[in-house]
């Protein structure tokens, strides 16, 4: 199900701090239908990824079959994006490290 992005408001934001000469990377995420940060959910999520002040990814088809928190869903997205979905190797590398918890 595609969702209306006009109503999108992130429920939480995760910042992946800059390393060396790279910029901060942020993941804004929300549970479709609403969620409470810290609680676990299954289903559909919306997320926006911002790198160096520009939106590099907007995604509304992130599904979790196992219950997870906003952090878990964001790490799931980071794992997905570590395969260079944005065409920016720096983003993919940072997402890969963050998904692994490093």
C-alpha positions as CSV (number, residue, x, y, z in Angstrom):
1,X,0.0,0.0,0.0
2,X,1.4,3.4,-1.0
3,X,0.9,6.1,1.6
4,X,0.2,9.8,1.3
5,X,3.6,11.6,1.8
6,X,1.7,14.9,2.4
7,X,0.8,13.6,5.9
8,X,4.3,12.2,6.7
9,X,5.9,13.3,10.0
10,X,8.8,11.3,11.4
11,X,8.1,9.8,14.8
12,X,11.9,9.8,15.5
13,X,15.2,10.6,13.8
14,X,18.4,8.7,14.0
15,X,21.6,10.6,13.3
16,X,24.7,8.7,12.1
17,X,27.5,11.1,13.0
18,X,30.0,12.2,10.4
19,X,33.3,10.6,10.1
20,X,36.4,12.4,8.8
21,X,35.3,14.6,5.9
22,X,31.9,13.0,5.5
23,X,28.6,14.7,6.5
24,X,26.0,13.6,9.0
25,X,23.5,11.0,7.8
26,X,20.0,10.9,9.2
27,X,17.2,8.5,9.0
28,X,13.7,9.9,9.8
29,X,11.2,7.1,10.3
30,X,7.5,6.5,11.2
31,X,5.2,3.5,11.5
32,X,2.5,3.7,8.9
33,X,-0.8,4.2,10.9
34,X,1.1,5.6,13.8
35,X,3.4,4.2,16.4
36,X,5.1,4.9,19.7
37,X,8.9,5.1,19.9
38,X,10.2,2.2,22.0
39,X,7.3,-0.2,21.2
40,X,7.6,-3.0,18.7
41,X,5.5,-3.3,15.5
42,X,5.2,-5.4,12.4
43,X,4.0,-4.0,9.1
44,X,4.8,-1.0,7.0
45,X,7.1,1.9,7.7
46,X,8.0,5.2,6.0
47,X,11.5,6.6,6.0
48,X,13.5,9.5,4.6
49,X,17.3,9.4,4.5
50,X,19.2,12.7,4.4
51,X,22.9,13.0,3.7
52,X,24.8,16.3,3.6
53,X,21.6,18.2,3.9
54,X,19.9,16.6,0.9
55,X,17.3,13.9,0.7
56,X,18.8,10.8,-0.9
57,X,16.0,8.3,-0.3
58,X,12.3,8.3,0.4
59,X,10.8,4.9,1.1
60,X,7.3,3.8,2.0
61,X,7.5,0.1,1.3
62,X,9.7,-1.0,4.2
63,X,7.9,-4.0,5.8
64,X,8.9,-5.9,8.9
65,X,7.4,-9.3,9.4
66,X,8.9,-9.6,12.9
67,X,8.0,-7.0,15.5
68,X,10.6,-4.4,15.9
69,X,11.1,-0.9,17.3
70,X,11.7,2.2,15.3
71,X,15.4,1.6,15.8
72,X,15.1,-2.0,14.5
73,X,13.2,-0.8,11.4
74,X,15.8,1.9,10.8
75,X,18.6,-0.7,11.0
76,X,16.6,-2.9,8.6
77,X,16.4,0.0,6.2
78,X,20.2,0.7,6.7
79,X,21.0,-2.9,5.9
80,X,18.8,-2.7,2.7
81,X,20.5,0.6,1.7
82,X,24.0,-0.8,2.3
83,X,23.8,-2.3,-1.2
84,X,24.2,1.2,-2.6
85,X,20.6,2.0,-3.5
86,X,21.4,5.7,-3.7
87,X,24.3,5.5,-6.1
88,X,26.5,7.1,-3.4
89,X,29.1,4.7,-2.1
90,X,29.7,6.8,1.0
91,X,26.0,6.5,2.0
92,X,26.1,2.7,1.4
93,X,29.3,2.3,3.4
94,X,28.0,4.3,6.4
95,X,24.6,2.5,6.3
96,X,26.4,-0.9,6.3
97,X,28.4,0.0,9.4
98,X,25.4,1.4,11.2
99,X,23.2,-1.6,10.4
100,X,25.9,-3.8,11.9
101,X,25.9,-1.6,15.0
102,X,29.4,-0.2,14.5
